[in-house]
Structures are given as C-alpha cells and as structure tokens.
C-alpha cells in the first residue's frame, strides 16, 4: 500500500498518541493506553516516507491500519 503524505504534527496523533513534550523541532508523543510507548516525531510539513514508515512500525501499526486512521 502506498504511504499517505502527512505532516509531523498530524502523523501519529490519530493512533492514540498525545503530546508529551517538545524539544526543538521534535515532538515527543506518548500513548496513554498500554503499552505506554513514546515516539519522537520531527515537526516537518511533510515527513519523509522512510521516516513515516519507521514511526508507523514503532507505533505497532501496519501501513493499512495507519491509513484507515487518517
């Protein structure tokens, strides 16, 4: 499946992650439900495809699951 084009701020938040903190141009997101994963997402207008693919994998999702959340 083809990856959607998303920004850093909208990328993983729809997967149940909320803003934890921000350091410079990176947003640290945390999942409130178990497992309590933390993700560091670059706050860019458009995420690179491989960066987005890695974040989706770290979030424990497939590309198809992520696309349905958008």
C-alpha positions as a printed NumPy array, in Angstrom:
array([[ 0.   ,  0.   ,  0.   ],
       [ 1.167,  3.499, -0.766],
       [ 2.065,  5.739,  2.162],
       [-0.032,  8.871,  2.661],
       [ 1.614, 12.299,  2.794],
       [ 1.327, 13.676,  6.338],
       [ 2.995, 16.306,  8.472],
       [ 4.845, 15.539, 11.659],
       [ 2.193, 17.085, 13.867],
       [-0.707, 15.131, 12.354],
       [ 1.122, 11.901, 11.664],
       [ 0.839,  9.627, 14.676],
       [-1.568, 11.554, 16.91 ],
       [-4.524,  9.813, 15.341],
       [-3.139,  6.485, 16.574],
       [-3.887,  7.369, 20.207],
       [-0.733,  9.356, 20.945],
       [-0.794, 12.683, 22.768],
       [ 1.758, 15.451, 23.145],
       [ 4.16 , 14.732, 25.992],
       [ 6.834, 17.374, 25.374],
       [ 8.74 , 19.131, 22.621],
       [12.467, 19.571, 22.121],
       [13.344, 21.921, 19.301],
       [11.865, 20.592, 16.076],
       [10.924, 17.192, 17.525],
       [ 7.614, 16.401, 19.18 ],
       [ 7.65 , 13.672, 21.835],
       [ 4.355, 11.802, 21.823],
       [ 3.209,  9.321, 24.455],
       [ 0.473,  6.733, 24.36 ],
       [-1.782,  6.827, 27.421],
       [-3.061,  3.274, 26.99 ],
       [-0.797,  0.258, 27.443],
       [ 1.728, -0.235, 26.004],
       [ 2.933,  3.24 , 27.019],
       [ 5.158,  3.86 , 24.017],
       [ 6.91 ,  7.152, 23.355],
       [ 7.715,  8.387, 19.873],
       [ 9.948, 11.228, 18.732],
       [ 8.389, 12.783, 15.625],
       [10.094, 15.517, 13.586],
       [ 7.787, 18.516, 13.267],
       [ 8.113, 18.95 ,  9.498],
       [ 5.469, 19.983,  6.977],
       [ 5.903, 16.639,  5.226],
       [ 7.51 , 13.536,  6.707],
       [ 9.913, 11.543,  4.564],
       [ 8.445,  8.209,  3.506],
       [11.032,  6.102,  5.336],
       [10.666,  8.23 ,  8.488],
       [ 6.9  ,  7.78 ,  8.39 ],
       [ 7.266,  4.043,  7.77 ],
       [ 9.606,  3.748, 10.788],
       [ 7.201,  5.717, 13.017],
       [ 4.277,  3.533, 11.962],
       [ 6.321,  0.438, 12.805],
       [ 7.347,  1.882, 16.205],
       [ 3.691,  2.662, 16.934],
       [ 2.88 , -1.013, 16.431],
       [ 0.707, -0.433, 13.362],
       [ 0.706, -1.602,  9.785],
       [ 0.555,  0.863,  6.905],
       [-3.019, -0.243,  6.21 ],
       [-4.091,  0.351,  9.83 ],
       [-2.452,  3.772,  9.801],
       [-4.141,  4.742,  6.514],
       [-7.576,  3.875,  7.93 ],
       [-6.947,  6.222, 10.896],
       [-6.481,  9.226,  8.603]])
